[in-house]
Amino acid sequence: MYAGDLFFAMQPIETKRLILRRLEMSDAQDLFAYGQDPEVARHVLWEAYQSVSECRSYIRTMQRRYRTGEPSSWGIVLKESGRIIGTIGYMWYQEEHSSAEVGYSLARGQWNRGLMTEALRAVIAHSFEVLHLNRVEAQHELTNPASGRVMQKCGMQYEGRLRQRLRNKGHYVDVALYAILRDDYAARSGPEMTD
Ligand SMILES: CC(C)(COP(=O)(O)OP(=O)(O)OC[C@H]1O[C@@H](n2cnc3c(N)ncnc32)[C@H](O)[C@@H]1OP(=O)(O)O)[C@@H](O)C(=O)NCCC(=O)NCCS
């Protein structure tokens, strides 16, 4: 069980260029617009969307989790357009170890603007300051170094290569495991964590 009904209450988080907020059914078209792109789906464990109704089904799953307080994702709204351009959130949570894994994805047209670094920094801060976690993990396929770079820029430490840890779209893939501890966060929460 999770600590309290709404451990993952997923309250909105605002950063300089983004708002992270719960997904709404009216976001389905925005999710489809970028989630149908096979390049976006290449290194994640979901398939590129074939239809808007698949996006609705994902949103329904997230909304169920919002209600139960289970690990879930925020939609990432780009303030300048008001559109959903990605998601970021918790893949799992282990109450006994106060640890969780984060995962994320972003529309291809928005890559390399520092946006996911901005989002992940905010989620890491939320993880320690609001959820009081002790350890936040993330993993990326070795063939997806941009994601590793995001983790590094957010103060996560490389902990090793996990051989054939996942099967993605029919192939076993090696992943790099990163994590940040509460102690790391406390030591780093200076100017470089806040931009
Ligand atoms: C991975 C992803 C989240 C990165 O988001 P982003 O907003 O573009 O990331 P940022 O702009 O904050 O940072 C990207 C960094 O990777 C670097 N980078 C980009 N392509 C790279 C590559 N092929 N090799 C190495 N580094 C790369 C950029 O230069 C930048 O680093 P820098 O600031 O030191 O120059 C985004 O590409 C994405 O959503 N991809 C599809 C889904 C996905 O892979 N999700 C992660 C699963 S683990």
The ligand as a Gaussian input file, in Angstrom:
#p B3LYP/6-31G(d) Opt

LIG

0 1
 C       15.590000      12.015000     -24.128000
 C       14.748000      13.279000     -24.098000
 C       13.774000      13.206000     -22.944000
 C       15.654000      14.486000     -23.923000
 O       14.860000      15.642000     -23.711000
 P       15.404000      17.091000     -24.094000
 O       14.431000      18.094000     -23.609000
 O       15.781000      17.113000     -25.521000
 O       16.726000      17.135000     -23.205000
 P       17.618000      18.417000     -22.875000
 O       17.511000      19.396000     -24.010000
 O       17.257000      18.873000     -21.518000
 O       19.060000      17.769000     -22.834000
 C       19.506000      16.934000     -23.894000
 C       20.993000      16.736000     -23.809000
 O       21.366000      15.604000     -24.570000
 C       22.330000      15.995000     -25.522000
 N       22.152000      15.127000     -26.677000
 C       21.214000      15.185000     -27.634000
 N       21.400000      14.195000     -28.527000
 C       22.462000      13.490000     -28.098000
 C       23.148000      12.341000     -28.585000
 N       22.758000      11.710000     -29.686000
 N       24.237000      11.902000     -27.901000
 C       24.633000      12.518000     -26.780000
 N       24.012000      13.609000     -26.263000
 C       22.945000      14.078000     -26.925000
 C       22.049000      17.445000     -25.791000
 O       23.163000      18.081000     -26.369000
 C       21.754000      17.917000     -24.369000
 O       22.927000      18.015000     -23.592000
 P       23.720000      19.433000     -23.360000
 O       22.733000      20.350000     -22.692000
 O       24.867000      19.067000     -22.523000
 O       24.084000      19.949000     -24.738000
 C       13.956000      13.461000     -25.426000
 O       14.871000      13.359000     -26.483000
 C       12.872000      12.434000     -25.610000
 O       11.781000      12.582000     -25.099000
 N       13.147000      11.358000     -26.366000
 C       12.136000      10.346000     -26.682000
 C       11.626000       9.596000     -25.455000
 C       12.750000       9.087000     -24.591000
 O       13.757000       8.629000     -25.100000
 N       12.562000       9.177000     -23.276000
 C       13.562000       8.735000     -22.329000
 C       13.524000       7.284000     -22.123000
 S       14.821000       6.784000     -20.997000

